[in-house]
Every structure is written in structure tokens, then in C-alpha cells.
Amino acid sequence: MEKADALADMLKAFSDLVADAVVEKLRQQDAPRLLNVREAARYLKRSERWLRQEVAVGRIACVREGKGRPRFDRAVLDRWIETRHGG
């Protein structure tokens, strides 16, 4: 019975991970595609200063609209995250 309990625990943990991923994807679909500096920094869990430095040296891409204020495409930020985490 121990193996069955262990398997049940593993399946529960896996289903929780899948559910969390689905919820996050749905949350992202409701969110705006282009983020300002503050939003993008929060999304990356970094400071605004760090993000501006990364943009300045070309490690993170942005688009500029209006008065030249940078905007960050969520898909570009997701790809940047994936490259840093071996995804």
C-alpha cells in the first residue's frame, strides 16, 4: 500500500503543478501584452534600474512608442526567462 500512497502523492503534486501552470497562462492572457518599465521589472522580479541597464546594453529588447518610453513585449520577456532557466 505504501507504493500506491507514494504514487498518489506524486500524481497529486503533478496535477497541482499543471493546474498552477494553467492558471498562470489564463492570467497572462488577461494581462496586457506590452508592459511599461515598472510592470516589466515586476514581471521579471528585478528592479527598474536593472531593467534599464539591461536595455541599455542590449540584453533585453523593448519597443518605444509615443515619447520614446520603452514598452516590453510579454512574449519577449518570457523567452528571456526561459533562456535563463534552461527552458
DSSP file (Angstrom, degrees, kcal/mol; ACC not computed):
  #  RESIDUE AA STRUCTURE BP1 BP2  ACC     N-H-->O    O-->H-N    N-H-->O    O-->H-N    TCO  KAPPA ALPHA  PHI   PSI    X-CA   Y-CA   Z-CA
    1    1 A M     >        0   0    0      0, 0.0     4,-2.3     0, 0.0     5,-0.2   0.000 360.0 360.0 360.0 -25.4    0.0    0.0    0.0
    2    2 A E  H  >  +     0   0    0      1,-0.2     4,-2.6     2,-0.2     5,-0.2   0.898 360.0  50.8 -61.3 -40.9    3.0    2.3    0.5
    3    3 A K  H  > S+     0   0    0      1,-0.2     4,-2.6     2,-0.2    -1,-0.2   0.904 109.9  50.0 -63.8 -40.6    3.8    2.3   -3.2
    4    4 A A  H  > S+     0   0    0      2,-0.2     4,-2.4     1,-0.2    -1,-0.2   0.906 111.8  48.0 -64.1 -41.3    0.2    3.2   -4.0
    5    5 A D  H  X S+     0   0    0     -4,-2.3     4,-2.3     2,-0.2    -2,-0.2   0.909 112.2  49.2 -65.4 -41.8    0.2    6.1   -1.5
    6    6 A A  H  X S+     0   0    0     -4,-2.6     4,-2.4     2,-0.2    -2,-0.2   0.918 112.2  48.3 -63.5 -43.6    3.5    7.4   -2.9
    7    7 A L  H  X S+     0   0    0     -4,-2.6     4,-2.7     2,-0.2    -2,-0.2   0.913 110.6  51.1 -63.5 -42.8    2.2    7.2   -6.4
    8    8 A A  H  X S+     0   0    0     -4,-2.4     4,-2.2     1,-0.2    -1,-0.2   0.898 110.4  49.5 -61.2 -41.0   -1.0    9.0   -5.3
    9    9 A D  H  X S+     0   0    0     -4,-2.3     4,-2.4     2,-0.2    -2,-0.2   0.904 111.2  49.1 -64.9 -41.6    1.1   11.7   -3.7
   10   10 A M  H  X S+     0   0    0     -4,-2.4     4,-2.5     2,-0.2    -2,-0.2   0.916 111.6  48.8 -64.6 -43.1    3.2   12.1   -6.8
   11   11 A L  H  X S+     0   0    0     -4,-2.7     4,-2.7     2,-0.2    -2,-0.2   0.887 110.9  50.6 -64.1 -38.9    0.1   12.4   -9.0
   12   12 A K  H  X S+     0   0    0     -4,-2.2     4,-2.1     2,-0.2    -2,-0.2   0.924 111.3  47.9 -64.5 -44.2   -1.4   15.0   -6.7
   13   13 A A  H  X S+     0   0    0     -4,-2.4     4,-2.0     2,-0.2    -2,-0.2   0.911 113.4  48.4 -62.6 -42.7    1.8   17.0   -6.8
   14   14 A F  H  X S+     0   0    0     -4,-2.5     4,-2.4     1,-0.2    -2,-0.2   0.922 110.8  49.6 -63.9 -44.8    2.0   16.8  -10.6
   15   15 A S  H  X S+     0   0    0     -4,-2.7     4,-2.5     1,-0.2    -1,-0.2   0.863 109.0  53.3 -65.1 -34.3   -1.7   17.8  -11.0
   16   16 A D  H  X S+     0   0    0     -4,-2.1     4,-2.5     2,-0.2    -1,-0.2   0.906 109.0  49.3 -64.3 -41.6   -1.1   20.8   -8.7
   17   17 A L  H  X S+     0   0    0     -4,-2.0     4,-2.2     2,-0.2    -2,-0.2   0.922 112.3  47.6 -62.8 -44.7    1.8   21.9  -10.9
   18   18 A V  H  X S+     0   0    0     -4,-2.4     4,-2.4     2,-0.2    -2,-0.2   0.928 111.9  49.9 -62.4 -45.1   -0.3   21.5  -14.1
   19   19 A A  H  X S+     0   0    0     -4,-2.5     4,-2.5     1,-0.2    -2,-0.2   0.912 110.3  50.3 -60.8 -43.3   -3.2   23.4  -12.5
   20   20 A D  H  X S+     0   0    0     -4,-2.5     4,-2.3     1,-0.2    -1,-0.2   0.902 110.7  49.9 -61.6 -41.0   -0.8   26.2  -11.4
   21   21 A A  H  X S+     0   0    0     -4,-2.2     4,-2.3     2,-0.2    -2,-0.2   0.900 111.1  48.8 -65.2 -41.0    0.6   26.5  -14.9
   22   22 A V  H  X S+     0   0    0     -4,-2.4     4,-2.4     2,-0.2    -2,-0.2   0.922 111.2  49.7 -64.8 -44.4   -2.9   26.6  -16.5
   23   23 A V  H  X S+     0   0    0     -4,-2.5     4,-2.4     1,-0.2    -2,-0.2   0.917 111.0  49.8 -61.3 -43.3   -4.0   29.3  -14.1
   24   24 A E  H  X S+     0   0    0     -4,-2.3     4,-2.3     2,-0.2    -1,-0.2   0.908 109.9  50.6 -63.2 -42.5   -0.8   31.4  -14.8
   25   25 A K  H  X S+     0   0    0     -4,-2.3     4,-1.8     2,-0.2    -1,-0.2   0.921 111.5  47.9 -61.6 -43.9   -1.4   31.1  -18.6
   26   26 A L  H  X S+     0   0    0     -4,-2.4     4,-1.2     1,-0.2    -1,-0.2   0.896 110.5  51.7 -64.1 -39.5   -5.0   32.2  -18.2
   27   27 A R  H  X S+     0   0    0     -4,-2.4     4,-0.8     1,-0.2     3,-0.3   0.897 108.8  51.2 -63.0 -40.5   -3.9   35.1  -16.0
   28   28 A Q  H  < S+     0   0    0     -4,-2.3     3,-0.4     1,-0.2    -1,-0.2   0.837 102.9  59.2 -66.8 -33.2   -1.3   36.2  -18.7
   29   29 A Q  H  < S+     0   0    0     -4,-1.8    -1,-0.2     1,-0.2    -2,-0.2   0.834 106.8  47.6 -65.5 -31.4   -4.0   36.1  -21.4
   30   30 A D  H  < S+     0   0    0     -4,-1.2    -1,-0.2    -3,-0.3    -2,-0.2   0.683  99.1  87.1 -80.8 -18.5   -6.0   38.7  -19.5
   31   31 A A  S  < S-     0   0    0     -4,-0.8    -3,-0.0    -3,-0.4     2,-0.0  -0.446  92.1 -93.5 -82.2 154.5   -2.9   40.9  -18.9
   32   32 A P        -     0   0    0      0, 0.0    -1,-0.1     0, 0.0    42,-0.1  -0.333  25.5-135.7 -65.3 149.3   -1.8   43.5  -21.5
   33   33 A R  S    S+     0   0    0      1,-0.1    41,-2.5    40,-0.1     2,-0.5   0.912  89.5  56.5 -73.5 -42.7    0.8   42.4  -24.0
   34   34 A L  E    S-A   73   0A   0     39,-0.2     2,-0.3    40,-0.1    39,-0.2  -0.797  72.7-165.6 -96.6 130.3    3.0   45.5  -23.7
   35   35 A L  E     -A   72   0A   0     37,-2.6    37,-2.9    -2,-0.5     2,-0.1  -0.837  15.0-128.9-112.4 147.9    4.3   46.4  -20.3
   36   36 A N     >  -     0   0    0     -2,-0.3     4,-2.9    35,-0.2     5,-0.3  -0.268  43.4 -88.3 -81.5-179.5    5.9   49.6  -19.1
   37   37 A V  H  > S+     0   0    0     33,-0.4     4,-2.6     1,-0.2     5,-0.2   0.920 127.4  47.4 -59.0 -46.8    9.2   49.6  -17.2
   38   38 A R  H  > S+     0   0    0      1,-0.2     4,-2.2     2,-0.2    -1,-0.2   0.939 115.2  45.2 -61.7 -47.6    7.7   49.2  -13.7
   39   39 A E  H  > S+     0   0    0      1,-0.2     4,-2.5     2,-0.2    -2,-0.2   0.912 114.4  48.4 -63.3 -43.3    5.4   46.3  -14.9
   40   40 A A  H  X S+     0   0    0     -4,-2.9     4,-2.1     2,-0.2    -1,-0.2   0.900 110.4  51.2 -65.5 -40.6    8.2   44.6  -16.8
   41   41 A A  H  X>S+     0   0    0     -4,-2.6     5,-2.8    -5,-0.3     4,-0.6   0.918 112.4  46.5 -63.0 -43.0   10.6   44.9  -13.8
   42   42 A R  H ><5S+     0   0    0     -4,-2.2     3,-0.7    -5,-0.2    -2,-0.2   0.910 109.9  54.2 -63.6 -41.3    7.9   43.4  -11.5
   43   43 A Y  H 3<5S+     0   0    0     -4,-2.5    -2,-0.2     1,-0.3    -1,-0.2   0.882 114.6  40.3 -60.0 -39.0    7.2   40.6  -14.0
   44   44 A L  H 3<5S-     0   0    0     -4,-2.1    -1,-0.3    -5,-0.1    -2,-0.2   0.504 110.5-124.1 -86.6  -5.2   10.9   39.7  -14.1
   45   45 A K  T <<5S+     0   0    0     -3,-0.7     2,-0.2    -4,-0.6    -3,-0.2   0.904  73.9 114.5  59.4  43.3   11.2   40.2  -10.3
   46   46 A R  S   <S-     0   0    0     -5,-2.8    -1,-0.2    -6,-0.1     2,-0.2  -0.780  71.4 -89.1-130.3 174.6   14.0   42.7  -10.8
   47   47 A S     >  -     0   0    0     -2,-0.2     4,-2.1     1,-0.1     5,-0.1  -0.491  29.8-120.3 -85.2 159.1   14.5   46.4  -10.2
   48   48 A E  H  > S+     0   0    0      1,-0.2     4,-2.6     2,-0.2     5,-0.2   0.889 115.5  54.9 -63.0 -38.8   13.6   49.1  -12.7
   49   49 A R  H  > S+     0   0    0      1,-0.2     4,-2.1     2,-0.2    -1,-0.2   0.929 107.1  49.3 -61.4 -45.0   17.2   50.2  -12.7
   50   50 A W  H  > S+     0   0    0      1,-0.2     4,-2.3     2,-0.2    -1,-0.2   0.921 111.4  50.0 -59.2 -44.7   18.4   46.7  -13.5
   51   51 A L  H  X S+     0   0    0     -4,-2.1     4,-2.2     1,-0.2    -2,-0.2   0.917 109.0  50.6 -63.2 -43.8   15.9   46.5  -16.4
   52   52 A R  H  X S+     0   0    0     -4,-2.6     4,-2.4     1,-0.2    -1,-0.2   0.891 110.5  50.5 -61.5 -38.5   17.0   49.9  -17.8
   53   53 A Q  H  X S+     0   0    0     -4,-2.1     4,-1.7     2,-0.2    -1,-0.2   0.901 108.8  51.2 -65.5 -40.5   20.7   48.8  -17.7
   54   54 A E  H  <>S+     0   0    0     -4,-2.3     5,-2.4     1,-0.2     6,-1.1   0.881 111.6  47.8 -64.5 -37.9   19.8   45.5  -19.5
   55   55 A V  H ><5S+     0   0    0     -4,-2.2     3,-1.2     3,-0.2    -2,-0.2   0.920 108.0  55.7 -66.0 -44.1   18.0   47.5  -22.2
   56   56 A A  H 3<5S+     0   0    0     -4,-2.4    -2,-0.2     1,-0.3    -1,-0.2   0.840 112.3  41.4 -60.5 -35.1   21.0   49.9  -22.5
   57   57 A V  T 3<5S-     0   0    0     -4,-1.7    -1,-0.3    -5,-0.1    -2,-0.2   0.431 116.9-112.4 -95.1   1.6   23.4   47.1  -23.2
   58   58 A G  T < 5S+     0   0    0     -3,-1.2    -3,-0.2    -4,-0.4    -2,-0.1   0.646  81.9 120.8  84.3  15.6   21.1   45.3  -25.5
   59   59 A R  S   <S+     0   0    0     -5,-2.4     2,-0.4     1,-0.2    -4,-0.2   0.750  77.9  37.5 -83.9 -23.0   20.4   42.2  -23.4
   60   60 A I  S    S-     0   0    0     -6,-1.1    -2,-0.2    -9,-0.1    -1,-0.2  -0.996  83.0-138.1-129.8 129.0   16.6   42.8  -23.2
   61   61 A A        +     0   0    0     -2,-0.4     2,-0.3    -3,-0.1    12,-0.2  -0.527  23.9 174.6 -85.9 149.6   14.7   44.2  -26.2
   62   62 A C        -     0   0    0     -2,-0.2     2,-0.3    10,-0.1    10,-0.2  -0.939  23.2-132.5-142.3 166.7   12.0   46.9  -25.9
   63   63 A V  E     -B   71   0B   0      8,-2.9     8,-3.2    -2,-0.3     2,-0.4  -0.881  18.7-140.9-116.0 155.0    9.8   48.9  -28.3
   64   64 A R  E     +B   70   0B   0     -2,-0.3     2,-0.3     6,-0.2     5,-0.1  -0.956  22.6 172.0-120.0 136.5    9.3   52.6  -28.0
   65   65 A E  E >>  -B   69   0B   0      4,-1.4     4,-1.1    -2,-0.4     3,-0.6  -0.936  53.7  -4.6-136.1 159.6    6.0   54.4  -28.5
   66   66 A G  T 34 S+     0   0    0     -2,-0.3    -2,-0.0     1,-0.3     0, 0.0  -0.415 136.3   6.8  63.0-119.5    4.8   57.9  -28.0
   67   67 A K  T 34 S-     0   0    0     -2,-0.3    -1,-0.3     1,-0.1    -3,-0.0   0.087 118.7 -86.1 -86.1  23.8    7.5   60.0  -26.4
   68   68 A G  T <4 S+     0   0    0     -3,-0.6    -2,-0.2     1,-0.3    -1,-0.1   0.609  75.2 157.7  85.5  10.7   10.1   57.2  -26.6
   69   69 A R  E  <  -B   65   0B   0     -4,-1.1    -4,-1.4     1,-0.1    -1,-0.3  -0.522  45.2-113.5 -70.3 132.7    9.1   55.4  -23.4
   70   70 A P  E     -B   64   0B   0      0, 0.0   -33,-0.4     0, 0.0     2,-0.4  -0.394  31.1-169.4 -70.9 142.7   10.1   51.8  -23.5
   71   71 A R  E     -B   63   0B   0     -8,-3.2    -8,-2.9   -35,-0.1     2,-0.5  -0.971  11.5-142.9-127.6 146.3    7.5   49.1  -23.6
   72   72 A F  E     -A   35   0A   0    -37,-2.9   -37,-2.6    -2,-0.4     2,-0.4  -0.940  10.8-132.4-118.9 125.7    8.3   45.4  -23.2
   73   73 A D  E  >  -A   34   0A   0     -2,-0.5     4,-2.1   -12,-0.2     3,-0.4  -0.616  13.7-141.8 -74.9 124.6    6.5   42.6  -25.0
   74   74 A R  H  > S+     0   0    0    -41,-2.5     4,-2.5    -2,-0.4     5,-0.2   0.862 101.5  55.5 -57.1 -38.0    5.5   39.9  -22.5
   75   75 A A  H  > S+     0   0    0      2,-0.2     4,-2.1     1,-0.2    -1,-0.2   0.886 107.0  49.8 -64.1 -38.3    6.4   37.2  -25.0
   76   76 A V  H  > S+     0   0    0     -3,-0.4     4,-2.2     2,-0.2    -1,-0.2   0.909 111.4  48.7 -65.6 -41.8    9.9   38.6  -25.3
   77   77 A L  H  X S+     0   0    0     -4,-2.1     4,-2.5     2,-0.2    -2,-0.2   0.891 109.2  53.2 -65.4 -38.9   10.3   38.6  -21.5
   78   78 A D  H  X S+     0   0    0     -4,-2.5     4,-2.5     2,-0.2    -1,-0.2   0.916 109.4  48.2 -61.9 -42.7    9.0   35.1  -21.3
   79   79 A R  H  X S+     0   0    0     -4,-2.1     4,-2.2     2,-0.2    -2,-0.2   0.896 110.0  52.4 -64.7 -38.9   11.7   33.9  -23.8
   80   80 A W  H  X S+     0   0    0     -4,-2.2     4,-1.3     2,-0.2    -2,-0.2   0.924 110.4  48.4 -61.8 -43.5   14.3   35.8  -21.9
   81   81 A I  H  X S+     0   0    0     -4,-2.5     4,-1.3     1,-0.2     3,-0.5   0.934 110.0  52.0 -61.0 -46.6   13.2   34.0  -18.7
   82   82 A E  H  <>S+     0   0    0     -4,-2.5     5,-2.7     1,-0.2     3,-0.3   0.877 106.8  52.3 -60.3 -39.1   13.3   30.6  -20.5
   83   83 A T  H  <5S+     0   0    0     -4,-2.2     3,-0.5     1,-0.2    -1,-0.2   0.812 110.0  49.8 -67.3 -27.9   16.8   31.1  -21.7
   84   84 A R  H  <5S+     0   0    0     -4,-1.3    -1,-0.2    -3,-0.5    -2,-0.2   0.714 114.5  43.6 -81.9 -21.0   18.0   31.9  -18.2
   85   85 A H  T  <5S-     0   0    0     -4,-1.3    -1,-0.2    -3,-0.3    -2,-0.2   0.163 114.4-108.5-111.1  17.3   16.3   28.8  -16.7
   86   86 A G  T   5       0   0    0     -3,-0.5    -3,-0.2    -4,-0.2    -4,-0.1   0.717 360.0 360.0  67.3  20.3   17.3   26.3  -19.3
   87   87 A G      <       0   0    0     -5,-2.7    -4,-0.2    -6,-0.2    -1,-0.1   0.465 360.0 360.0 -79.5 360.0   13.8   26.2  -20.6
